[in-house]
Amino acid sequence: MVNKIVLSMAILRILSGSIEVFAAFLMLRLNQVDKALVVNSSLALVGPLILISTTTIGLVGLSDKLSMDKFFWVLAGITCLLVGILKK
């Protein structure tokens, strides 16, 4: 039997990949650089949201196994990732 937390994380990643593929086909269908750029830019919102969601689900699943010190370091690492991704 598949762990519910792992299944939730996998479903989010499948959803993310499906959105990426759909966006690629949409760009081809629109066939205009300016519209394709808008579609591509909208994907910049999806990636971090999926990252945050899957990480949150994973941390909830590990919360009973992590000490507070380790939990702090995981959160610090996630914060660094998000600052690196979202900082302009």
Backbone hydrogen bonds, N-H to C=O, Kabsch-Sander energy under -0.5 kcal/mol:
donor,donor_aa,acceptor,acceptor_aa,energy
7,L,3,N,-2.6
8,S,4,K,-2.3
9,M,5,I,-2.4
10,A,6,V,-2.6
11,I,7,L,-2.6
12,L,8,S,-2.1
13,R,9,M,-1.9
14,I,10,A,-2.6
15,L,11,I,-2.6
16,S,12,L,-2.4
17,G,13,R,-2.5
18,S,14,I,-2.4
19,I,15,L,-2.3
20,E,16,S,-2.1
21,V,17,G,-2.4
22,F,18,S,-2.7
23,A,19,I,-2.4
24,A,20,E,-1.9
25,F,21,V,-2.3
26,L,22,F,-2.4
27,M,23,A,-2.4
28,L,24,A,-2.0
29,R,25,F,-2.4
30,L,26,L,-2.8
31,N,27,M,-2.2
36,A,32,Q,-2.6
37,L,33,V,-2.3
38,V,34,D,-1.4
39,V,35,K,-2.2
40,N,36,A,-2.6
41,S,37,L,-2.5
42,S,38,V,-1.9
43,L,39,V,-1.1
44,A,40,N,-0.6
44,A,41,S,-1.0
45,L,42,S,-1.2
46,V,42,S,-0.9
47,G,43,L,-2.0
49,L,45,L,-1.3
50,I,46,V,-2.5
51,L,47,G,-2.5
52,I,48,P,-2.8
53,S,49,L,-2.4
54,T,50,I,-3.0
55,T,51,L,-2.2
56,T,52,I,-2.4
57,I,53,S,-2.5
58,G,54,T,-2.4
59,L,55,T,-2.7
60,V,56,T,-2.4
61,G,57,I,-2.0
62,L,58,G,-1.5
63,S,59,L,-1.2
65,K,62,L,-2.1
66,L,62,L,-1.4
71,F,67,S,-2.7
72,F,68,M,-2.3
73,W,69,D,-1.9
74,V,70,K,-2.3
75,L,71,F,-2.4
76,A,72,F,-2.5
77,G,73,W,-2.2
78,I,74,V,-2.4
79,T,75,L,-2.4
80,C,76,A,-2.2
81,L,77,G,-2.2
82,L,78,I,-2.6
83,V,79,T,-2.6
84,G,80,C,-2.4
85,I,81,L,-2.2
86,L,82,L,-3.1
87,K,83,V,-1.9
